Amino acid sequence: MDIKAPTLPFPPASLFLVGIGGIGMSALAQLLAWQGYRVAGSDRSADEPGKAELYHALEQQGVRLYPQDGSGVKTEKPDAIIISSAVEDNNPDLLAMPARPVIHRASALAQALQRVPAPLIAVAGSCGKTTVTAWLASALKALGEQILMVNGGYALNFVNDTAPGNFYSDFDPHWLVIEVDESDRSLTTFKPDVGLLLNVGNDHYSQDELRKVFGEFLQNCQQGIACLKELAPLAAGSKAAVTCFAAEPDPDPAEPAVIAPGDYQARPDGIHFSAAGIGAVHSGQSGHHSAVNACAVISALKLLPLTSSNDDICRAIAAFHGVRQRFEVMGCLPSGTPVINDYAHNPEKIAAAIATARERFGSPLLLFFQPHGFKPLEFMREALKDALKNSLHSGDRLLLLPVFYAGGSASFRPSAAEVADALVAAGLPVAAVADRQAAAAAVRNSGSRAKAVVVMGARDSSLRPWCQALCHE
């Protein structure tokens, strides 16, 4: 792995994570605690109701929590401080002990994993990487393999009273399965044995930049690459073995190596399809995109030196329970209308969530989207318009919530209202709401006419409890 200074000290050193409540930072905290470090941290959102379970689980694992005011650093006197890209230079925890080494999360994760003697599988892509990371980890477990997983979401297969589900490890893992992030380009920190690239969407920055970053990720893969067929050119020149998956079966019989969902069916118990060379596949997940994700997992499994039969692989695919906030049905309104919380936060994911809701529940749909940052909203605004033109049907309504601001530098433009106005001008049934109180009023006024209410957005842990609250209003 390409490790940059400063070097992560060895356990039992003391480490302090600034922003420990973040999904990636909390997973790293659990990994470090598992490795024998003394771990503590702080978070500016320590009072968010949606994070109470996470903080309780961290404390159960021996992680000490502090307010983000510098007091924790002064008390712990850590050997190093770990930060994410969201931490500003003037953060009180950094100012409390400015002489301490500061390590970026990706570098700390890469160094920590380098000390585990097992092959590394890294999952990348604009859409679906959290689900596929969890699915691949659970499939390997179902096949009897020993694993370690570091993920950007809570995998339901690995949730218990002391584990929130974004980290899991067996005592002696034989495979390391991690999600890597393109938003800050930190995925290029890793040199995985096997890399899995799902897609290149419209989020964070331009398509040209994204393809360059994902291409560098693929070139860093040492032994194997599983990728969407259309992205195979990004792996050109790599010495790694390549397998491909696709959204639809290739009509050319000369392409048997491409794994794709044929004869796709959506049923009340989930999705069913056939994959060439594999057989009949069933999953309790929802939507055609889930079938594509399953094919991505199968493609990665086929790269590994496993002795599993195709029947074993199909059973392992079926054993996956899903990820929290990935098309999670939270309950129903008093009228009986289901309320779904989904982590969709870019045009491709939003389109997939809408299509899945329509496939499962019908039309019309009442939809909410909370953008997860001003810069991502600016990058996606044109692509979002195109996606909604193809996704929204007669009677549907999409309401934009105010942009979620998690800190850091921001222009605070465009606002959700500005983007909503542009979408209305394009003839789309979209409006902006001033706050969640206004959004809840919209649910009360029109939720009973919808077949489903879908709340979409990322990073904000309070969205899930808000969805739960909607079910009881």
Protein Blocks (a to p, Z undefined) as FASTA:
>chain_A
ZZddddddddfbdcddehklpmklmmmmmmmmmnopacddddfklmgmklmmmmmmmmmn
opacdddehjmmmmnopabdcddfklcfklfklmmmmmbccddfklmmmmmmmmpccddd
ddedjehklmmmmmmmmmmmmnopacddddfbdcfklgcfklgolaccdfbdcbdcdddd
fklopmmmpccfbdcdfbdcdehiafklmmmmmmmmmmmpmkbccddfklmmmmgoiabd
cddddfbdcfblklmmbccdehiacdfkbccdddehibpcddfbecjklmmmmmmmmmmm
mmpccfbdfklmmmmmmmpgbjehiapafbdcfkopacdddfbfbfklmmmmmmmmmmmn
opcdddddddfbfklmmmmmmmmmmmmmmmpcghiacdddddddeedjdehiacfklmmm
mmmmnopacdddfblmlmmmmmmmmmmmpmbdcdedehilklmmmmmmmmmZZ
